[in-house]
C-alpha cells in the first residue's frame, strides 16, 4: 500500500479521546524537529495530557534558524524559541516541560556520532515510557532524523514509540507547490490511535498561531501553506505505533 492510501487507512484507526489510552500513565517525551512541529503534529494530544496532568515533556531538536535566510541565525533562533514557549503555554504545559537541543536546522543528524550525542543528552534527562516523534516517512530530512533519534532512544530505554505525521500528510492530501519524493510502499497495515481532540482544538489553534514567524507574519522566508494548516486543524490526530 502506497503512503497516501496507507495514511488514509490510518484515519480509520480506533478512536479515543482519552490521552491515557495513547500515552499510558508513565512519563512521555515529544520530540519536535523544529519549533512548531509539536503544535502542528500533536498539539491536541499535548493539551489533553496537560489537562489530565500526565507527565509529558517537549524537546525541540533543531534551532529552527534556517526558515528565514535573510535574518541573522541568532535572531531567528531566539525568536522561534520564544514562539515555542508561547505555544507550549497555550497547550497548558508549564515552562519546565519545554527544552531545546539546539541542533542546526536542516542538519539534524540521523546517524553516527551526532545521533548518539542527542540520545545521550535525552537519556541524561530520564527515561520516558512513551516517545513521540515525527513520522519516519515525513518528506523532510530533519523529520526523518528526529524519528531516528527517537527510535534509538526507544531501543535504549524500552519505551513505546509513536509517530505523528506532519508533512507526510501531503502524500494523502497534496499540497500545491510542495515537492514530494516517490511515495514509499508500506506493506504493514497501520497501527495506532485516532485521537479525538475537538475539545482541545482551540488550544491547538492558539499554539499554532503563536508560531507567528511560520504563519506569514515574518517576511523573507518560509510560510506554512494554508493546505498544511488545514490538515493540522482537523478534530483528530493520528498517532502511529512504530517498531524502534
Secondary structure, 3 states (H helix, E strand, C coil): CEHHHHHHHHCCCCEECCHHHHHCCCCEEEEECCCCHHHHHHHHHHHHHHHCCCCEEEEEEECCCCCCCCCCHHHHHHHHHHHHHHHHHHCCCCHHHEEEEEECCCCCCCCHHHHHHHHHHHHHCCCCCEEEEECCCCCCHHHHHHHHHHHHHHHHHCCEEEEECCHHHHHCCCCCCCCCCCCCECCCCCCEEEEECHHHHHHHHHHHHHCHHHCCCCCCCCCCCHHHHHHHCCCEEEEEEECC
